[in-house]
Structures are given as C-alpha cells and as structure tokens.
Amino acid sequence: MEQLKRLVTGIQGLDDLLKGGLVVGAAYIVQGRPGSGKTVLANQLAFNHVQRGGRVLVATLLSESHERLFQYLSTLSFFDPAKIGEQIQYLSAFDTLEQDGLEAVVRLLRGEIARQGASLLIIDGLLNARSRAQTALDAKKFISELQAHAAFAGCTLLLLTSVHFEEDCPEHTMVDGVIELGEDLHGARAVRRIQLRKTRAAQRCPACTNAKSPTTACRSTRVSKPCTGTPRGRAARPLSVSAPAHLPSTICSRAGWRRVP
C-alpha cells in the first residue's frame, strides 16, 4: 500500500500523534481559546518547515499587526527574522475580507500561493471568515475553494481559530484533521494540552483503549513544567500534549513546543 507523503512538523510529540506529520496537501483546523498556544504552534511549525527547504505563507484575517506578532515571537528561540520575506511571507487579508468578502480573500491567497511557491499555508482568524459567511454553505465553499487551490499546488493548509467548533459543524466536515489546544485544571494548576480530535488517513492507536472510532484522539495527558514563552503577554502556565502513555509529552518553553525528555 502506498504511504501518504507527510509534512514533518518538527515537534516530536505532535508528529507521533499525527503518525509522522501532517498529510501533504491536506487541510487542518487548529482550534483553541485565546492564549492556548496556537500562535506559537503554527509559527514554530512554519520555521521548522523552512529549515527543511519548504516555503510558507502566513495570512491573517485579524486586525492585529504583524509588527506586534513579531515582537512576541522574538522571545522564542525558533524565531529567525532572516527567514521573513523570503522563505516565510506574512500577509494581512483583513482589509480584503472587510471590504470585498470571502471570494476576494480566496483570489488573493490563490495568487500568493502561486507567487510564493508555498508548500504550507497558515490562515489565522477562521472565525472572522465564518462571521462574514451568510450561510453555512458559504463557509463550506470558502474552505473548499482554499483546499482545492492549496491541494493543487501541493500546499498543506492550517486554519487557526479561537472558537470551539463542534464535530458536526460545516468546518469540521470539510477538513482532513482537527487539532485542539486546550487547558485543564489540576487543583490550582492550569495544564495545557494538544488533542487530535479528527484525522483522516490514520489508524487507531493500538495502545489507546478509550478510542471509540478510528478518528478519536488519544487522551492521556501528563502535567509538564511551566511555560515561559507564551505570546501576548500571558502569565506562564504549564503545557502538555494529549497522548497515550507510551508516547512522549510535549511542553511549551522559550524554544516553543517541544517533547519532554
């Protein structure tokens, strides 16, 4: 049987959950509340990808400036400003979304994927796109068109959102995988986790006894040491990755998300 080509994230605990990495040309939603680590995860993945020869387009549908983002990312060891503008291109599509709507955003991104030769497209602010969609069909059409253009170019798509989409929502039905970043309370301690809620082209984890279907994520979580590298000025909190006991845990530090030794 032919194996699917994978895009290695360079985050070992996450690559273990993904059975080797993201599927090349597939689309994933990364969801989690504000401050859950989506920005760190996506940008760490981007910088890891260019170290392997890839090219990345990071587009935002949010009003936040890139200068503010770079200021926060500069505290993390994986951040390399020399890569920006050449191997990693940052693009704001906020004005395009506000003035011209979803179809114009798709046209903009399609052109930039081709111009940059991007092999990874990260879109931050899926919730803003959803708010501009007049119907559920419009939301599905937006994601479907992005998927089609990205897949045609051999480009993997990550869609970041701060909203918790339900499993039967239009967005979840369109994508190949859903990665959820969350937070659990253990007494007075807040523990962050990564959970793989949906994945296509992956087998059931043989050591996980809680999975109810082949797409159910492994859920065993281990508390890790505090995070000192979260963006947006949030207080340091511990982070971990949802994984079965036989897989490593992952934490966030000034090096970004990494596996616990």
C-alpha positions as CSV (number, residue, x, y, z in Angstrom):
1,M,0.0,0.0,0.0
2,E,1.4,3.4,-1.0
3,Q,2.1,5.6,2.0
4,L,0.9,9.2,2.1
5,K,3.6,11.9,1.9
6,R,4.0,13.7,5.2
7,L,5.0,17.2,6.2
8,V,7.1,16.8,9.4
9,T,6.2,19.4,12.0
10,G,9.5,19.1,13.8
11,I,7.6,18.8,17.1
12,Q,8.2,15.2,18.0
13,G,5.2,14.7,20.4
14,L,2.9,16.1,17.7
15,D,4.5,14.2,14.9
16,D,3.9,11.0,16.9
17,L,0.2,11.8,17.3
18,L,0.0,12.6,13.6
19,K,1.7,9.3,12.7
20,G,4.7,11.1,11.1
21,G,3.4,14.6,10.4
22,L,0.7,16.4,8.5
23,V,-0.5,14.9,5.2
24,V,0.9,16.9,2.4
25,G,-1.9,18.8,0.6
26,A,-4.4,18.2,3.4
27,A,-6.3,20.8,5.4
28,Y,-6.4,21.0,9.2
29,I,-8.1,23.2,11.7
30,V,-6.1,24.2,14.8
31,Q,-8.6,25.4,17.4
32,G,-8.3,26.6,20.9
33,R,-9.2,29.5,23.2
34,P,-7.1,32.7,23.1
35,G,-3.7,32.1,24.8
36,S,-3.8,28.3,24.3
37,G,-0.6,28.3,22.1
38,K,-2.0,28.4,18.6
39,T,0.3,31.2,17.5
40,V,3.4,29.5,18.9
41,L,2.5,26.2,17.4
42,A,1.8,27.5,13.9
43,N,4.8,29.7,13.7
44,Q,7.1,27.1,15.2
45,L,5.9,24.7,12.6
46,A,6.4,27.3,9.9
47,F,10.1,28.0,10.9
48,N,10.7,24.3,11.2
49,H,9.3,23.7,7.7
50,V,11.6,26.3,6.1
51,Q,14.6,24.7,7.7
52,R,13.7,21.6,5.7
53,G,13.5,23.6,2.5
54,G,9.8,24.5,2.5
55,R,8.2,27.8,1.8
56,V,5.4,29.2,4.0
57,L,2.7,31.8,3.5
58,V,1.1,33.0,6.8
59,A,-2.1,35.0,6.2
60,T,-4.1,36.7,8.9
61,L,-7.8,37.7,8.8
62,L,-7.4,39.5,12.1
63,S,-6.7,43.2,12.6
64,E,-3.6,42.6,14.7
65,S,-0.4,44.0,13.1
66,H,2.5,41.7,12.1
67,E,4.9,44.0,14.0
68,R,3.1,43.2,17.2
69,L,3.3,39.5,16.4
70,F,7.0,39.6,15.6
71,Q,7.6,41.4,18.9
72,Y,6.1,38.4,20.8
73,L,7.7,35.8,18.6
74,S,11.2,37.4,19.0
75,T,11.3,36.0,22.6
76,L,11.2,32.4,21.2
77,S,14.4,30.7,20.2
78,F,13.0,29.2,16.9
79,F,12.2,32.7,15.6
80,D,14.6,33.8,12.8
81,P,13.8,37.2,11.3
82,A,16.2,36.5,8.4
83,K,13.7,34.0,7.1
84,I,10.9,36.5,6.8
85,G,10.2,38.0,3.4
86,E,11.9,35.2,1.6
87,Q,11.1,31.7,2.9
88,I,8.2,32.9,5.1
89,Q,5.9,35.5,3.8
90,Y,3.4,37.2,6.2
91,L,0.3,38.7,4.6
92,S,-2.7,40.6,6.0
93,A,-6.0,39.8,4.3
94,F,-8.1,41.7,6.9
95,D,-8.9,44.7,4.7
96,T,-9.7,42.4,1.8
97,L,-12.1,40.4,3.9
98,E,-13.8,43.5,5.3
99,Q,-14.1,45.4,2.0
100,D,-14.5,42.7,-0.6
101,G,-15.6,39.5,1.2
102,L,-14.6,35.8,1.2
103,E,-14.3,35.3,-2.6
104,A,-11.8,38.1,-2.8
105,V,-9.8,36.5,0.0
106,V,-9.7,33.2,-1.9
107,R,-8.5,35.0,-5.0
108,L,-5.8,36.8,-3.0
109,L,-4.5,33.7,-1.4
110,R,-4.6,31.7,-4.6
111,G,-2.4,34.3,-6.3
112,E,0.0,34.4,-3.3
113,I,0.3,30.6,-3.1
114,A,1.4,30.6,-6.7
115,R,3.7,33.6,-6.4
116,Q,5.4,32.4,-3.3
117,G,5.5,28.7,-4.3
118,A,4.2,28.0,-0.8
119,S,4.2,24.4,0.5
120,L,2.5,25.4,3.7
121,L,-0.3,27.9,4.1
122,I,-1.4,29.1,7.6
123,I,-4.5,31.2,7.9
124,D,-5.2,32.8,11.3
125,G,-8.7,34.1,12.0
126,L,-11.1,31.5,10.6
127,L,-13.8,32.8,13.0
128,N,-13.7,36.2,11.1
129,A,-14.2,34.4,7.9
130,R,-17.2,32.5,9.4
131,S,-18.7,35.7,10.6
132,R,-18.7,37.0,7.0
133,A,-20.3,33.9,5.6
134,Q,-24.0,34.5,5.2
135,T,-24.9,30.8,5.3
136,A,-23.2,27.5,6.4
137,L,-22.9,26.8,2.7
138,D,-20.8,29.9,2.2
139,A,-18.5,28.8,5.0
140,K,-18.1,25.4,3.4
141,K,-17.5,26.9,0.0
142,F,-14.7,29.2,1.4
143,I,-12.8,26.2,2.9
144,S,-13.5,24.0,-0.1
145,E,-12.0,26.5,-2.5
146,L,-9.0,27.1,-0.3
147,Q,-8.5,23.4,0.0
148,A,-8.7,22.9,-3.8
149,H,-6.2,25.6,-4.6
150,A,-3.8,24.6,-1.9
151,A,-4.0,20.9,-2.8
152,F,-3.5,21.6,-6.5
153,A,-0.3,23.4,-5.6
154,G,0.8,20.6,-3.2
155,C,0.4,23.0,-0.3
156,T,-0.7,21.9,3.2
157,L,-3.4,24.1,4.8
158,L,-3.7,25.1,8.5
159,L,-6.7,27.1,9.6
160,L,-6.4,28.7,13.1
161,T,-9.5,29.7,15.1
162,S,-10.2,30.7,18.7
163,V,-13.7,29.2,18.6
164,H,-14.5,25.7,19.7
165,F,-16.2,24.2,16.7
166,E,-18.5,21.2,17.3
167,E,-17.8,18.0,15.5
168,D,-20.8,18.3,13.1
169,C,-20.1,21.9,12.2
170,P,-19.5,22.7,8.5
171,E,-15.8,23.5,9.1
172,H,-15.1,20.1,10.7
173,T,-16.8,18.2,7.9
174,M,-14.6,19.9,5.3
175,V,-11.1,19.4,6.7
176,D,-8.9,16.3,7.0
177,G,-7.9,16.9,10.6
178,V,-8.7,18.9,13.7
179,I,-6.0,19.7,16.3
180,E,-7.4,21.2,19.5
181,L,-5.3,23.1,22.1
182,G,-7.0,23.2,25.5
183,E,-6.5,23.8,29.1
184,D,-7.3,21.6,32.1
185,L,-7.3,22.5,35.8
186,H,-5.4,20.3,38.3
187,G,-6.2,21.9,41.6
188,A,-4.7,25.4,41.3
189,R,-2.6,24.5,38.3
190,A,-3.6,25.1,34.8
191,V,-2.3,22.5,32.3
192,R,-2.3,23.0,28.6
193,R,-2.7,20.1,26.2
194,I,-2.9,19.2,22.5
195,Q,-5.6,16.8,21.4
196,L,-6.0,15.3,17.9
197,R,-9.8,15.3,17.6
198,K,-10.1,14.2,14.0
199,T,-7.6,12.8,11.4
200,R,-8.1,11.1,8.1
201,A,-5.6,8.5,6.7
202,A,-4.6,7.4,10.2
203,Q,-5.1,4.1,12.1
204,R,-6.5,3.7,15.5
205,C,-3.7,3.9,18.1
206,P,-3.2,0.3,19.3
207,A,-2.4,1.3,22.9
208,C,-5.3,3.6,23.4
209,T,-8.3,1.8,25.0
210,N,-10.5,4.9,25.2
211,A,-10.9,5.5,21.5
212,K,-14.4,4.9,20.2
213,S,-13.6,5.3,16.5
214,P,-10.5,5.4,14.2
215,T,-10.7,9.3,14.3
216,T,-11.0,9.6,18.1
217,A,-7.9,11.2,19.6
218,C,-5.8,9.6,22.3
219,R,-6.4,11.5,25.5
220,S,-3.9,10.6,28.2
221,T,-2.3,13.9,29.5
222,R,0.8,14.4,31.6
223,V,1.5,17.6,33.6
224,S,4.6,19.4,32.4
225,K,6.8,22.2,33.8
226,P,5.8,25.8,33.4
227,C,5.8,27.6,30.1
228,T,7.9,30.8,29.9
229,G,7.5,31.5,26.2
230,T,3.8,32.2,25.6
231,P,3.0,35.2,23.3
232,R,0.6,38.1,24.0
233,G,1.9,38.8,27.5
234,R,0.1,36.0,29.3
235,A,1.2,34.5,32.6
236,A,3.4,31.5,32.3
237,R,1.5,28.2,32.6
238,P,2.4,24.5,32.2
239,L,1.7,22.8,28.9
240,S,1.4,19.2,27.8
241,V,0.3,17.2,24.9
242,S,-2.6,14.7,24.9
243,A,-1.1,11.4,24.0
244,P,-1.3,7.8,25.1
245,A,1.0,6.8,27.9
246,H,3.5,5.2,25.5
247,L,4.0,8.5,23.6
248,P,6.1,11.4,24.8
249,S,4.6,14.5,26.3
250,T,5.2,18.0,24.8
251,I,5.6,21.3,26.5
252,C,6.0,24.9,25.5
253,S,9.1,26.8,26.6
254,R,11.2,29.6,25.1
255,A,12.2,27.0,22.5
256,G,8.5,26.7,21.6
257,W,6.6,23.4,21.8
258,R,8.9,20.5,22.4
259,R,8.9,16.9,23.7
260,V,9.6,16.2,27.3
261,P,12.8,14.0,27.5
